[in-house]
Amino acid sequence: MPPMIRVENLVKRFGRTTALDRVSFAVPAGTVVGVLGPNGAGKTTMVRVLATLLRPDRGLVRIGGLDVEREPARVRSLLGLTGQYASVDGDLSGAENLVLFGRLLGLSRPAARDRAADLLERFELGEAAARPAATYSGGMRRRLDLAASLIGRPRVLCLDEPTTGLDPYVRRELWQVVRELVAEGVTVLLTTQYLEEADRLADRVTVFDAGRVVADGTPDELKHRVGGRTVQVRPALPQDMDATARVLGKLTGTTPARDFGSGLLTAPAADPMVLSTLVRKLDQAGLAVAELGLRLPSLDEVFLALTGKPADRPPDEPEVPAAREGSAG
């Protein structure tokens, strides 16, 4: 089966600046691809090309088998887009916003009203349907914006940093909505600065840096690429750190790293069975632990290793601006 999103050797320049430099990747239908990269890496430019808002200078871009340059109208009929900031009209009510989007997409007035009512209930906005969107909280406005992008029942949904500025609780609510859409067969392209978001939602992750794709794979594949497993131990008693370190070091053949602030000992673990052996050795030595675990590198560590930059961490703010030039529902 051909991929739902196919990008080959995509190039986009703005004057002397190359925003996208021979970008290639593919997204199977009914999956989520997380697109990561530092600010200025080209993520939003790529989304705008996919959404037919920018013309590429070179390369092939297909959505559902359709060429974005040759058949932009048909591509838009397959696509929903939620930008970095809510694109809804604050002077209109939630229901009026959704009916407006439905009418712009060619729905009859009754069909637009029915679709709006269904989406308002789905996104738990029914009680606020008649209120001006300007009175909504940041989380409510993002849910309304996402609802607007679903009016046309898109097969592909592009989410450009959709949870920036939202508190963790609202962010997780939107994650659940994304999971439900994917379960219904929607293909999602998600750009994000929250690496936990990509780890939780993405089937594959594509990492951008300076307009290029520097890595592509499942989250676990990228973690294995950067480094192997590590075992972490925190002794229950601070005075047992030296003895615990000796047991861990002998078992792994290394000198464990020590974090004296947290009391955590860390060592590489090539063999996944090391954890069960360590439990037995510590028990034999009479050493109690408060924490014991085996983990892969985090996506934060992957991101740093691949780009040489730490992941941007936008602040959790309850409100976001009401509109952004060029945004689309």
ZIRA-V745159 format. One record per run of one state. SS is the DSSP state (@ for helix, = for strand, . for the rest). FROM is the first residue (numbers start at 0). TO is the last residue. If there is no record, write none. Layout:
ss=SS from=FROM to=TO
ss=SS from=FROM to=TO
This chain:
ss=. from=0 to=3
ss== from=4 to=13
ss=. from=14 to=15
ss== from=16 to=26
ss=. from=27 to=30
ss== from=31 to=35
ss=. from=36 to=41
ss=@ from=42 to=49
ss=. from=50 to=56
ss== from=57 to=62
ss=. from=63 to=64
ss== from=65 to=66
ss=. from=67 to=70
ss=@ from=71 to=77
ss== from=78 to=81
ss=. from=82 to=91
ss== from=92 to=92
ss=@ from=93 to=103
ss=. from=104 to=107
ss=@ from=108 to=121
ss=. from=122 to=124
ss=@ from=125 to=127
ss=. from=128 to=130
ss== from=131 to=131
ss=@ from=132 to=134
ss=. from=135 to=136
ss=@ from=137 to=148
ss=. from=149 to=154
ss== from=155 to=159
ss=. from=160 to=166
ss=@ from=167 to=182
ss=. from=183 to=185
ss== from=186 to=190
ss=. from=191 to=193
ss=@ from=194 to=200
ss=. from=201 to=202
ss== from=203 to=208
ss=. from=209 to=210
ss== from=211 to=216
ss=. from=217 to=217
ss=@ from=218 to=225
ss=. from=226 to=228
ss== from=229 to=234
ss=. from=235 to=236
ss=@ from=237 to=251
ss=. from=252 to=255
ss== from=256 to=258
ss=. from=259 to=262
ss== from=263 to=267
ss=. from=268 to=272
ss=@ from=273 to=283
ss=. from=284 to=287
ss== from=288 to=294
ss=. from=295 to=297
ss=@ from=298 to=306
ss=. from=307 to=328
